Amino acid sequence: MDDHSHGRRLILGAGLPMKPSEYVKRQCVISADPDEPGLDGVIDFMGDDNLVWNTDYPHPDAPDPAQVLPWFSAQPISDDSKRKILWDNAVRLYGARLLESAP
């Protein structure tokens, strides 16, 4: 979208002061499944400040609950990114009420 919102290839978003990716980074949160392929590429592109954990459990098409932590642990991303995705970003998103219910 950035490619088509600014410069010679402008076909959408005429007059936007920022690129679409800048709006996403500023005000969107994206959930990632534990077995999501390409998560490292997403982090390389947009950083790890706007990603949170998602399992879609207990829906029938959700990943096997016994596998989600091993799958996520095997992701080729830093421990710092894993901590942000599993906890820090959700605390920032949901605020104090999440901390109040934590064991």
DSSP file (Angstrom, degrees, kcal/mol; ACC not computed):
  #  RESIDUE AA STRUCTURE BP1 BP2  ACC     N-H-->O    O-->H-N    N-H-->O    O-->H-N    TCO  KAPPA ALPHA  PHI   PSI    X-CA   Y-CA   Z-CA
    1    1 A M    >         0   0    0      0, 0.0     3,-0.7     0, 0.0     4,-0.5   0.000 360.0 360.0 360.0 -36.7    0.0    0.0    0.0
    2    2 A D  G >>  +     0   0    0      1,-0.2     3,-1.2     2,-0.2     4,-0.9   0.912 360.0  56.6 -57.1 -40.4    2.9    2.4    0.7
    3    3 A D  G 34 S+     0   0    0      1,-0.3     6,-0.3     2,-0.2    -1,-0.2   0.802 113.5  38.9 -60.8 -30.6    4.0    1.9   -2.9
    4    4 A H  G <4 S+     0   0    0     -3,-0.7     7,-2.6     1,-0.1     8,-2.0   0.276 109.1  59.9-107.6  10.5    0.7    3.0   -4.2
    5    5 A S  T <4 S+     0   0    0     -3,-1.2     2,-0.3    -4,-0.5    11,-0.2   0.530 107.6  33.1-113.1  -9.0   -0.1    5.8   -1.8
    6    6 A H  S >< S+     0   0    0     -4,-0.9     3,-0.5    -5,-0.1    -1,-0.2  -0.994 100.5  10.2-145.2 148.3    2.9    8.1   -2.4
    7    7 A G  G >  S-     0   0    0     -2,-0.3     3,-1.4     1,-0.2    -4,-0.0  -0.387 111.1 -25.2  85.4-160.5    5.1    9.0   -5.3
    8    8 A R  G 3  S+     0   0    0      1,-0.3    -1,-0.2    -2,-0.1    -4,-0.1   0.675 131.8  57.5 -68.5 -19.0    4.7    8.3   -9.0
    9    9 A R  G <  S+     0   0    0     -3,-0.5    -1,-0.3    -6,-0.3     2,-0.3   0.141  73.3 150.4 -97.7  20.3    2.6    5.1   -8.5
   10   10 A L    <   +     0   0    0     -3,-1.4    -5,-0.2     1,-0.2    -6,-0.1  -0.349   4.9 138.4 -58.8 115.0   -0.1    7.0   -6.5
   11   11 A I        +     0   0    0     -7,-2.6     2,-0.3     1,-0.3    -1,-0.2   0.399  65.7  30.0-133.7  -8.3   -3.5    5.3   -7.1
   12   12 A L  S    S+     0   0    0     -8,-2.0    -1,-0.3   -11,-0.1    -3,-0.0  -0.985 105.0  30.3-147.4 157.6   -4.9    5.4   -3.6
   13   13 A G    >   -     0   0    0     -2,-0.3     3,-2.4     1,-0.2    -1,-0.1   0.765  67.9-171.4  70.6  26.8   -4.8    7.5   -0.5
   14   14 A A  T 3  S+     0   0    0      1,-0.3    -1,-0.2    -3,-0.1    -8,-0.1  -0.272  71.9  18.4 -53.9 129.3   -4.2   10.8   -2.3
   15   15 A G  T 3  S+     0   0    0      1,-0.3    -1,-0.3   -10,-0.2    -2,-0.1   0.434  82.1 147.5  90.2  -0.4   -3.4   13.4    0.2
   16   16 A L    <   -     0   0    0     -3,-2.4    -1,-0.3   -11,-0.2   -11,-0.0  -0.525  41.5-149.8 -66.4 128.6   -2.5   11.1    3.1
   17   17 A P  S    S+     0   0    0      0, 0.0     2,-0.3     0, 0.0    -1,-0.2   0.780  79.4  36.7 -71.5 -23.8    0.1   12.9    5.2
   18   18 A M  S    S-     0   0    0     -3,-0.0    -2,-0.0     1,-0.0     5,-0.0  -0.838  92.0 -99.6-123.7 162.6    1.6    9.5    6.2
   19   19 A K    >>  -     0   0    0     -2,-0.3     4,-1.4     1,-0.1     3,-0.9  -0.461  37.7-112.9 -72.4 151.9    2.2    6.2    4.5
   20   20 A P  H 3> S+     0   0    0      0, 0.0     4,-2.2     0, 0.0     3,-0.2   0.880 117.9  57.6 -53.8 -39.4   -0.3    3.4    5.3
   21   21 A S  H 3> S+     0   0    0      1,-0.2     4,-2.5     2,-0.2     5,-0.2   0.834 102.5  55.0 -62.9 -30.2    2.4    1.4    7.1
   22   22 A E  H <> S+     0   0    0     -3,-0.9     4,-1.7     2,-0.2    -1,-0.2   0.866 107.0  49.7 -70.2 -35.8    2.9    4.4    9.4
   23   23 A Y  H  X S+     0   0    0     -4,-1.4     4,-2.5    -3,-0.2     5,-0.2   0.917 111.3  49.6 -65.8 -42.6   -0.8    4.5   10.3
   24   24 A V  H  X S+     0   0    0     -4,-2.2     4,-2.2     1,-0.2    -2,-0.2   0.945 112.3  47.0 -60.9 -48.4   -0.6    0.7   11.1
   25   25 A K  H  < S+     0   0    0     -4,-2.5    -1,-0.2     1,-0.2    -2,-0.2   0.837 116.2  46.3 -62.7 -32.4    2.4    1.1   13.3
   26   26 A R  H  < S+     0   0    0     -4,-1.7    -1,-0.2    -5,-0.2    -2,-0.2   0.855 132.0   7.9 -79.5 -36.5    0.9    4.1   15.1
   27   27 A Q  H  < S+     0   0    0     -4,-2.5     2,-0.3    -5,-0.1    -2,-0.2   0.321 103.7  85.1-137.4  11.5   -2.6    2.7   15.8
   28   28 A C     <  -     0   0    0     -4,-2.2     2,-0.4    -5,-0.2     0, 0.0  -0.890  47.4-159.7-119.9 150.3   -3.1   -0.9   15.0
   29   29 A V        -     0   0    0     -2,-0.3     2,-0.4    64,-0.0    22,-0.2  -0.995  12.6-158.7-124.0 132.9   -2.4   -4.1   16.8
   30   30 A I  E     -a   51   0A   0     20,-3.4    22,-2.1    -2,-0.4     2,-0.3  -0.924   8.8-140.0-115.5 133.8   -2.0   -7.4   14.9
   31   31 A S  E     -a   52   0A   0     -2,-0.4     2,-0.4    20,-0.2    22,-0.2  -0.728  14.8-159.0 -94.5 145.2   -2.5  -10.8   16.4
   32   32 A A  E     -a   53   0A   0     20,-2.7    22,-1.7    -2,-0.3    19,-0.0  -0.977  14.4-130.5-124.3 132.8   -0.2  -13.7   15.4
   33   33 A D    >   -     0   0    0     -2,-0.4     3,-1.7    20,-0.2    22,-0.2  -0.461  30.3-113.8 -72.2 154.3   -0.9  -17.4   15.8
   34   34 A P  T 3  S+     0   0    0      0, 0.0    41,-0.1     0, 0.0    -1,-0.1   0.767 117.1  42.8 -64.2 -24.9    1.9  -19.3   17.5
   35   35 A D  T 3  S+     0   0    0      2,-0.1    -2,-0.0    39,-0.0    37,-0.0   0.126  80.6 145.5-106.0  20.2    2.7  -21.3   14.3
   36   36 A E    X   -     0   0    0     -3,-1.7     3,-1.1     1,-0.1     2,-0.2  -0.411  45.5-135.8 -63.3 115.8    2.4  -18.2   12.0
   37   37 A P  T 3  S+     0   0    0      0, 0.0    -1,-0.1     0, 0.0    -4,-0.1  -0.509  85.5  24.2 -72.2 142.5    4.9  -18.6    9.1
   38   38 A G  T 3> S+     0   0    0     -2,-0.2     4,-1.9     3,-0.1     3,-0.5   0.577  73.5 135.1  85.1   9.3    6.9  -15.5    8.3
   39   39 A L  H <> S+     0   0    0     -3,-1.1     4,-2.3     1,-0.2     5,-0.2   0.877  72.5  56.2 -59.1 -36.6    6.5  -13.8   11.7
   40   40 A D  H  > S+     0   0    0      1,-0.2     4,-2.2     2,-0.2    -1,-0.2   0.870 105.9  51.1 -63.1 -35.6   10.2  -12.9   11.7
   41   41 A G  H  > S+     0   0    0     -3,-0.5     4,-2.0     2,-0.2    -1,-0.2   0.872 108.0  51.7 -68.0 -37.3    9.6  -11.1    8.4
   42   42 A V  H  X S+     0   0    0     -4,-1.9     4,-3.2     2,-0.2     5,-0.5   0.922 111.2  47.8 -63.2 -43.9    6.7   -9.1    9.8
   43   43 A I  H  X S+     0   0    0     -4,-2.3     4,-2.1     1,-0.2    -2,-0.2   0.901 110.0  52.6 -64.6 -40.5    8.9   -8.1   12.8
   44   44 A D  H  < S+     0   0    0     -4,-2.2    -1,-0.2    -5,-0.2    -2,-0.2   0.885 116.7  40.2 -60.3 -38.0   11.7   -7.1   10.4
   45   45 A F  H  < S+     0   0    0     -4,-2.0    -2,-0.2    -5,-0.1    -1,-0.2   0.932 136.3   9.4 -78.4 -47.8    9.3   -4.9    8.4
   46   46 A M  H  < S-     0   0    0     -4,-3.2     3,-0.3     1,-0.3    -3,-0.2   0.447  99.6-119.0-119.2  -0.6    7.2   -3.3   11.2
   47   47 A G     <  -     0   0    0     -4,-2.1    -1,-0.3    -5,-0.5     3,-0.2  -0.288  29.9 -84.7  87.3-177.9    8.8   -4.1   14.5
   48   48 A D  S >  S+     0   0    0      1,-0.1     3,-0.6     2,-0.1    -1,-0.2   0.228  99.1  92.8-115.4  12.7    7.5   -6.0   17.4
   49   49 A D  T 3  S+     0   0    0     -3,-0.3    -1,-0.1     1,-0.2    -2,-0.1   0.597  88.5  45.1 -83.3 -10.3    5.6   -3.3   19.3
   50   50 A N  T 3  S+     0   0    0     -3,-0.2   -20,-3.4    -4,-0.1     2,-0.4   0.073  91.1  98.7-121.8  22.9    2.2   -3.9   17.6
   51   51 A L  E <   -a   30   0A   0     -3,-0.6     2,-0.3   -22,-0.2   -20,-0.2  -0.916  44.0-179.8-116.0 139.3    2.0   -7.7   17.8
   52   52 A V  E     -a   31   0A   0    -22,-2.1   -20,-2.7    -2,-0.4    34,-0.2  -0.903  33.4 -93.4-131.3 163.1    0.1   -9.9   20.3
   53   53 A W  E     +a   32   0A   0     32,-1.4     2,-0.3    -2,-0.3   -20,-0.2  -0.452  39.8 176.8 -74.8 142.8   -0.4  -13.6   20.9
   54   54 A N        +     0   0    0    -22,-1.7    32,-0.0    -2,-0.1    -2,-0.0  -0.973  20.0 165.6-147.3 133.9   -3.4  -15.4   19.4
   55   55 A T        -     0   0    0     -2,-0.3    -1,-0.1   -22,-0.2   -22,-0.1   0.573  37.2-140.0-117.2 -18.6   -4.4  -19.1   19.5
   56   56 A D    >   -     0   0    0      1,-0.2     3,-1.7     6,-0.1     6,-0.2   0.624  43.1-170.8  63.9  14.4   -8.0  -18.9   18.4
   57   57 A Y  T 3   +     0   0    0      1,-0.3    -1,-0.2     4,-0.1    -2,-0.1  -0.578  55.5  26.7 -74.2 138.0   -8.7  -21.6   21.1
   58   58 A P  T 3  S+     0   0    0      0, 0.0    -1,-0.3     0, 0.0    -2,-0.1  -0.851  91.4 109.0-103.0  22.5  -11.2  -23.2   21.6
   59   59 A H  S X  S-     0   0    0     -3,-1.7     3,-2.1     1,-0.1     0, 0.0  -0.284  78.2-117.2 -58.3 146.8  -12.5  -22.9   18.0
   60   60 A P  T 3  S+     0   0    0      0, 0.0    -1,-0.1     0, 0.0    -3,-0.1   0.761 113.5  52.8 -60.9 -25.9  -12.2  -26.3   16.2
   61   61 A D  T 3  S+     0   0    0     -5,-0.1    -4,-0.1     2,-0.0    -2,-0.1   0.336  85.2 115.7 -93.2   9.9   -9.7  -24.9   13.6
   62   62 A A  S <  S-     0   0    0     -3,-2.1    -6,-0.1    -6,-0.2    -7,-0.1  -0.394  77.8 -92.0 -73.1 153.4   -7.3  -23.6   16.4
   63   63 A P        -     0   0    0      0, 0.0    -1,-0.1     0, 0.0     5,-0.1  -0.252  55.6 -81.5 -60.4 155.0   -3.9  -25.1   16.7
   64   64 A D    >>  -     0   0    0      1,-0.2     3,-2.1    -3,-0.1     4,-1.0  -0.420  38.1-137.5 -58.3 120.7   -3.4  -28.0   19.1
   65   65 A P  T 34 S+     0   0    0      0, 0.0     4,-0.5     0, 0.0     3,-0.2   0.798 102.1  58.6 -55.6 -30.0   -3.1  -26.5   22.6
   66   66 A A  T 34 S+     0   0    0      1,-0.2    -2,-0.1     2,-0.1     0, 0.0   0.696 110.5  43.3 -72.3 -17.0   -0.3  -28.9   23.5
   67   67 A Q  T <> S+     0   0    0     -3,-2.1     4,-2.8     2,-0.1     5,-0.3   0.634  88.1  86.3-101.5 -15.8    1.7  -27.6   20.6
   68   68 A V  H  X S+     0   0    0     -4,-1.0     4,-2.6    -3,-0.2     5,-0.2   0.892  91.7  44.3 -62.2 -44.1    1.3  -23.8   20.7
   69   69 A L  H  > S+     0   0    0     -4,-0.5     4,-3.0     2,-0.2    -1,-0.2   0.934 115.2  47.5 -68.3 -44.0    4.1  -23.0   23.2
   70   70 A P  H  > S+     0   0    0      0, 0.0     4,-1.6     0, 0.0    -2,-0.2   0.917 114.1  49.1 -60.4 -39.8    6.6  -25.3   21.5
   71   71 A W  H  < S+     0   0    0     -4,-2.8     4,-0.4     2,-0.2    -2,-0.2   0.942 114.3  44.3 -63.0 -46.1    5.7  -23.8   18.1
   72   72 A F  H >< S+     0   0    0     -4,-2.6     3,-1.5    -5,-0.3    -1,-0.2   0.914 110.7  54.3 -66.0 -41.2    6.0  -20.3   19.4
   73   73 A S  H 3< S+     0   0    0     -4,-3.0    -1,-0.2     1,-0.3    -2,-0.2   0.822 105.2  55.6 -60.4 -30.7    9.3  -21.0   21.2
   74   74 A A  T 3< S+     0   0    0     -4,-1.6    -1,-0.3    -5,-0.2    -2,-0.2   0.537  79.0 119.6 -81.1  -6.4   10.7  -22.3   17.9
   75   75 A Q  S <  S-     0   0    0     -3,-1.5     2,-2.1    -4,-0.4     7,-0.1  -0.330  75.1-120.2 -59.2 139.6    9.9  -19.1   16.1
   76   76 A P  S    S+     0   0    0      0, 0.0     2,-0.3     0, 0.0    -1,-0.1  -0.314  77.7 108.6 -81.0  58.2   13.1  -17.5   14.7
   77   77 A I  S    S-     0   0    0     -2,-2.1   -37,-0.1    -4,-0.2   -38,-0.0  -0.888  74.8 -89.3-130.2 161.1   12.6  -14.3   16.7
   78   78 A S     >  -     0   0    0     -2,-0.3     4,-2.2     1,-0.1     5,-0.1  -0.205  30.4-117.5 -69.1 158.7   14.4  -12.9   19.7
   79   79 A D  H  > S+     0   0    0      1,-0.2     4,-2.5     2,-0.2     5,-0.2   0.850 117.5  57.8 -62.1 -34.0   13.4  -13.6   23.3
   80   80 A D  H  > S+     0   0    0      2,-0.2     4,-2.1     1,-0.2    -1,-0.2   0.920 106.9  46.7 -62.7 -43.9   12.7   -9.9   23.6
   81   81 A S  H  > S+     0   0    0      2,-0.2     4,-2.6     1,-0.2     5,-0.2   0.899 110.8  52.6 -64.3 -40.6   10.2  -10.0   20.7
   82   82 A K  H  X S+     0   0    0     -4,-2.2     4,-2.7     1,-0.2     5,-0.2   0.921 108.7  49.9 -61.3 -43.5    8.6  -13.2   22.2
   83   83 A R  H  X>S+     0   0    0     -4,-2.5     4,-2.2     1,-0.2     5,-1.5   0.910 111.7  48.5 -62.2 -41.7    8.2  -11.4   25.6
   84   84 A K  I  <>S+     0   0    0     -4,-2.1     5,-2.6     3,-0.2     6,-0.5   0.933 114.4  45.2 -62.9 -45.5    6.5   -8.4   23.9
   85   85 A I  I  <5S+     0   0    0     -4,-2.6   -32,-1.4     1,-0.2    -2,-0.2   0.888 119.0  41.5 -67.5 -39.6    4.2  -10.6   21.8
   86   86 A L  I  <5S-     0   0    0     -4,-2.7    -1,-0.2    -5,-0.2    -2,-0.2   0.778 139.2 -14.8 -79.6 -26.9    3.2  -12.8   24.8
   87   87 A W  I  X5S+     0   0    0     -4,-2.2     4,-2.4    -5,-0.2     3,-0.3   0.593 117.7  61.6-141.7 -60.1    2.9  -10.1   27.4
   88   88 A D  I  ><S+     0   0    0     -5,-1.5     4,-2.2     1,-0.3    -4,-0.2   0.864 107.6  46.3 -56.0 -45.0    4.2   -6.6   27.1
   89   89 A N  H  ><S+     0   0    0     -5,-2.6     4,-2.4     1,-0.2    -1,-0.3   0.869 112.1  51.1 -68.6 -35.6    2.1   -5.5   24.1
   90   90 A A  H  > S+     0   0    0     -6,-0.5     4,-3.3    -3,-0.3     5,-0.4   0.894 109.2  51.4 -67.4 -38.6   -1.1   -7.0   25.6
   91   91 A V  H  X S+     0   0    0     -4,-2.4     4,-2.2     1,-0.2    -2,-0.2   0.924 112.3  46.4 -63.0 -43.0   -0.5   -5.1   28.9
   92   92 A R  H  < S+     0   0    0     -4,-2.2    -2,-0.2    -5,-0.2    -1,-0.2   0.897 117.2  44.8 -65.0 -39.0    0.0   -1.9   26.9
   93   93 A L  H  < S+     0   0    0     -4,-2.4    -2,-0.2    -5,-0.2    -1,-0.2   0.938 126.0  28.0 -70.4 -48.8   -3.2   -2.6   24.8
   94   94 A Y  H >< S-     0   0    0     -4,-3.3     3,-0.6     1,-0.2    -3,-0.2   0.639  97.5-162.0 -94.1 -15.7   -5.5   -3.7   27.6
   95   95 A G  T >X  -     0   0    0     -4,-2.2     3,-1.5    -5,-0.4     4,-1.0  -0.239  50.3 -13.9  75.5-156.8   -3.9   -1.7   30.4
   96   96 A A  H 3> S+     0   0    0      1,-0.3     4,-2.4     2,-0.2    -1,-0.2   0.759 121.8  69.0 -59.0 -31.6   -4.2   -2.0   34.2
   97   97 A R  H <> S+     0   0    0     -3,-0.6     4,-0.9     1,-0.2    -1,-0.3   0.823  99.4  51.4 -62.9 -27.9   -7.2   -4.4   34.1
   98   98 A L  H <4 S+     0   0    0     -3,-1.5     4,-0.5    -7,-0.2     3,-0.4   0.906 110.5  47.9 -71.2 -42.5   -4.9   -7.1   32.6
   99   99 A L  H >< S+     0   0    0     -4,-1.0     3,-0.8     1,-0.2    -2,-0.2   0.858 106.1  58.7 -65.5 -35.4   -2.3   -6.6   35.4
  100  100 A E  H 3< S+     0   0    0     -4,-2.4    -1,-0.2     1,-0.2    -2,-0.2   0.807 108.9  44.0 -65.0 -30.0   -5.0   -6.7   38.1
  101  101 A S  T 3< S+     0   0    0     -4,-0.9    -1,-0.2    -3,-0.4    -2,-0.2   0.464  88.5 111.9 -95.6  -1.6   -6.1  -10.2   37.0
  102  102 A A    <         0   0    0     -3,-0.8    -3,-0.0    -4,-0.5    -4,-0.0  -0.459 360.0 360.0 -72.6 142.9   -2.6  -11.6   36.7
  103  103 A P              0   0    0      0, 0.0    -1,-0.1     0, 0.0    -4,-0.1   0.517 360.0 360.0 -67.4 360.0   -1.6  -14.2   39.2
